[in-house]
């Protein structure tokens, strides 16, 4: 990762470009709720999924040029970064420098296109859990993301982006008729989101935004915290009896354990998973245990609806609204069929916080062949997070699973650290490795982990802070933030 992506060179021999604070005036942005644009977005999303590949590419390229031109006009950061590039109509995407989360967050106030949006203002907003799902400055959604690279992320979405994300979810992932609205779509279902729900994460913030817009959804739409003891979660789900369950694959597998044991008693129509890899054996087990369809989606705080799963089980990229470039370790494109080192994301709809050739971190493999479903949108395989599930035994011998996304939430939101690694060497110890800048937070980390372990009935597990920092895998070079050491039972 570049230490200062904002100073990255656009081409060989280019001099360093420093972000300028000069703006051309307030950028035109869509309001938080825009029924007219929502209708237009719905039509364009519906039509885009039925176009041939050449027309999809033409729409993508037109949106890409508009995105670059907008960023040059209204973002001091990108204007400086692209200063020595050719005019927008002549530039090709490979000429644009790669940007990273750390640099964009460090230069947050210069990246955004609305001077009213500041990092300090966003930080104050996300510090208040009562504002989850509510509009920031009356017109933006704000989502926070994990600090997998040692840097937490704040992502601001305008009304145009929200309308497109909603349309992609409804018309592609859920394959709903274009004339149906968000409110009518949810009516027949009892929907449950099982996730981390106490922060401004994209999933819970989106759910609460929809309930804010359509209050009658509150009766059939609920969120459940994964941070609570499993027995309490099982009791809440049994009382609610959802028909659709959305959660992480590791959490779904944990709930499958409870369903098989007879403690959880759900009759589900569908399970939706995201946020982690869904291995085929896990998918098969979920379908068998719950007796329902299992569907996977691919999204991020940077772009909520990157990909959707068709009836043939292929994950299709929403290539008319987002650009994904699978690249090697030197940011050179890799061909279909070859797993990438990382993937570069360009959001083609959000104007308030442009993301252009943003290193997302996932490994993506584009499929070589066309999907049998007939959709011209490219299909792919995504290799996301591969952190381990930690398993400890309570004093009574019962196994307790600690999910990686839950542990990361405890570390980031409660302990306030982002550069860390949790390691399980045996069934009685949890080791913590902190980055150099985080080591002064050791006492707060110990307190947060101790409190979480106690709520899970694991008061006997000893938490220690090691003197070394997080260690990357010597073969892959990747960092697993939650890891079981080999030989651990």
C-alpha positions, 0 to 999 in steps of 0.5 A: 500500500502506498503511504500517500496515495494522494501523491501517486504518479499518474504516469512514469516521470510525472511530478508529484501533485499536491491536493488543492483546496480550491473548488469550483463551487458547490457540486450538484447532488441529489437529495436524500430522497428523490422519487423522480430519480428513483423511478429513473434509476429503476428503469435504467437498472431494469433495462441495463440487465437486458442489454447486450454486452456492447451496450452495457460497455457503452453505458459504463464508459459514458458514466466513467467519463462523467465520473472523472469529469465531475471529480476533476471539477469539484474534488480538489484531491482528484483535480490535483491528482489528475492535473497532468493527465490528458483531457477526460475524453482522451484518458483511458482508465489505466492511466489513472492512479490507484487510490487507497483507503488510507490516503482518501481518509487522510485527505477526506475534506479535499476528496469530497465534492461538497464543502459542507461535508467534513471528516470532523462532521462525519465523525461526530455523526457516526459517534451517535448510534441514534442517528444510524440510518438517518440523513447526514446534513439532511441529504446524505447517507453515511456508512462506516467500514472496518479498518482491515488495513489499519484505517477505518473508512467513512463513506458518504452516499448521495441520493442518486447512489442510494436510488441506484443501490436500492434498484439494483437490490430489488430488480437484480438481486431479488428479481422483482418486477420494475413496477414494484416499489421497495415498500410493496416488495417487503410486504409478504416477508418477515425479514431478519438482519443478523449482524453488527447493528450498533454502528453505522454499518451499511447493512443496518444503516440501509435497513433503518433508512428504509424503515424511516422512509416506509414506517409500516415496514417496522412490523415485519423488518427487524435487526438482531445483534450478533454481539449478544450470547447465542442463546439470547439470539436464538430466543429472539429469532424463535420469537420473531420467526422470520421468513427471510434471514440475512447474515454473514456465512459464518453466522449462518453456519453457527445458526445452522448448528443451533437449528440442528440441535433443535434449539433454533426452530425457524421455517425460512424461505430464503437465506441471504449471505454477504460480507464473507466468502460462502464456500460451497460445502457451507451453502449446501449445509445451510440449504439442507439444515434450513430446507430453503434457498441460499443466495449470496450477494457481493457488496461493500460500503464503497458500493453497496450492490457490486454483484448479485447471484442468478438462478444458475448460481453465478455472481454477476457484476453490475458492470453498468454502474461499477467498474471492477478491475482485477489486477496483480500486485503491481496493479496490472490487469489479469485475464479472466480465469486468473485470481487477482491480487486485489481489485480496483473499484470505480463507483459510477454513480456516487458524486459526493465522495468519488471513488476512482480506481480504489483498491478494495482488497478482495481477490476476484476471478472473472469467468471465462465463459458466458453464464447460461442464464443469458445475462450479458453482465460478466460473472465472477468468483470473489475471494473475500475475507478468510478469517478463522472462527474461534471456538472455546469451551465454556465451563460446562463443556459447551462449545462457543463460537466467536465469529471474526466479524463480531470480534473485529466489531468489538475491537474497532467500535468498543476498543477503538483500534484498527491495526490488530490481530487476534490469535487463538493458540489453545482453548484457554488463551486469546492473544492480541497483537497490536500495531505500533500506533495502537499499543497505548490502547492495550488496557482498553483492548483488554477491557473490551475483549474481557467484557465480550468474553464474559457475556459469552460465558468464557470468563476463564479464557485469558486475554494477553497482549503480545509484544509483536504486531500483526503478522502476515502469512509468509506465503500469501502476504495477506493478513488474517486479523482473526486466526487459529494457530495450527494444532489448536483443537 
